[in-house]
Amino acid sequence: MQSSPKSFSELESSRPAPNKIASNLMLGMATAPVLCLLTGSQFLGKLLTGLSQSSEDVFRGDRLPLLHFPQGSHKATAPEEEF
């Protein structure tokens, strides 16, 4: 069986247009960076949330030392030195 010879217009219609090839290639090349950007932004969001919770724990005051002030008279003089 021999196929009938195709005319030039039939050959042109069977090939994809060059701009379609370029757009498909650009779409394929842009997919990986976009996925990496989305994954990285999720990771960065979780990291910043964890850091903000940690800083909130530090500034809450649970781990700060208690200061005991003397209950004596309120003098404006310097405290006496103990030897």
Backbone torsions as a table, in degrees:
resi	resn	phi	psi	omega
1	MET	NA	128.6	177.1
2	GLN	-110.5	139.4	176.7
3	SER	-84.3	150.1	-179.9
4	SER	-73.2	145.4	179.5
5	PRO	-64.4	138.8	-178.4
6	LYS	-92.9	146.3	177.8
7	SER	-78.7	168.0	-178.6
8	PHE	-62.5	-38.0	-179.7
9	SER	-67.3	-34.6	177.6
10	GLU	-69.5	-36.6	177.3
11	LEU	-67.1	-39.5	179.0
12	GLU	-64.9	-38.6	-177.5
13	SER	-73.8	-23.3	-179.0
14	SER	-81.1	-21.5	178.1
15	ARG	-88.0	140.9	176.5
16	PRO	-70.1	151.8	-179.7
17	ALA	-67.2	147.3	-179.7
18	PRO	-60.7	-35.1	179.6
19	ASN	-69.9	-28.4	176.8
20	LYS	-70.6	-39.1	176.9
21	ILE	-63.2	-43.8	-179.7
22	ALA	-64.1	-41.1	-179.7
23	SER	-68.3	-38.6	177.0
24	ASN	-65.2	-39.9	178.6
25	LEU	-65.5	-44.5	179.4
26	MET	-65.3	-38.4	177.7
27	LEU	-63.9	-42.2	178.1
28	GLY	-65.4	-37.5	-180.0
29	MET	-74.7	-26.2	-177.9
30	ALA	-87.5	-12.2	-175.9
31	THR	-67.9	-47.2	-177.3
32	ALA	-62.7	-46.8	178.1
33	PRO	-62.9	-35.0	178.8
34	VAL	-66.9	-42.2	177.6
35	LEU	-64.4	-39.9	177.0
36	CYS	-64.2	-39.6	178.8
37	LEU	-64.3	-42.7	178.6
38	LEU	-64.9	-43.7	178.9
39	THR	-65.3	-42.5	179.1
40	GLY	-65.1	-37.4	179.2
41	SER	-68.7	-35.6	175.7
42	GLN	-65.0	-43.5	178.8
43	PHE	-63.3	-43.2	-179.8
44	LEU	-64.6	-38.3	177.4
45	GLY	-63.4	-42.9	177.8
46	LYS	-66.4	-38.1	179.2
47	LEU	-64.6	-45.6	179.9
48	LEU	-66.6	-35.1	176.3
49	THR	-64.7	-42.6	177.6
50	GLY	-64.4	-40.8	178.2
51	LEU	-65.7	-39.2	179.9
52	SER	-67.6	-36.8	177.1
53	GLN	-67.9	-37.4	178.4
54	SER	-66.1	-42.6	179.8
55	SER	-67.9	-32.7	176.4
56	GLU	-64.6	-39.7	177.6
57	ASP	-63.8	-38.3	-179.3
58	VAL	-66.8	-43.9	-175.6
59	PHE	-85.5	-3.0	178.6
60	ARG	-67.7	-36.3	177.3
61	GLY	108.0	3.5	179.7
62	ASP	-65.0	-33.1	-174.5
63	ARG	-101.9	4.4	179.5
64	LEU	-81.2	146.6	-179.9
65	PRO	-71.8	150.4	175.8
66	LEU	-83.3	135.4	178.6
67	LEU	-101.3	123.1	179.9
68	HIS	-100.3	114.2	179.3
69	PHE	-93.8	142.4	178.5
70	PRO	-67.2	145.0	-178.1
71	GLN	-96.0	11.6	-177.7
72	GLY	-75.9	-159.1	-178.3
73	SER	-68.9	156.7	-178.1
74	HIS	-97.6	84.1	178.4
75	LYS	-94.1	149.7	178.4
76	ALA	-95.2	14.7	-179.0
77	THR	-94.3	164.8	178.8
78	ALA	-71.8	148.3	179.1
79	PRO	-68.5	151.5	-180.0
80	GLU	-73.8	145.7	178.6
81	GLU	-83.1	140.3	177.3
82	GLU	-105.0	136.3	178.6
83	PHE	-114.0	NA	NA
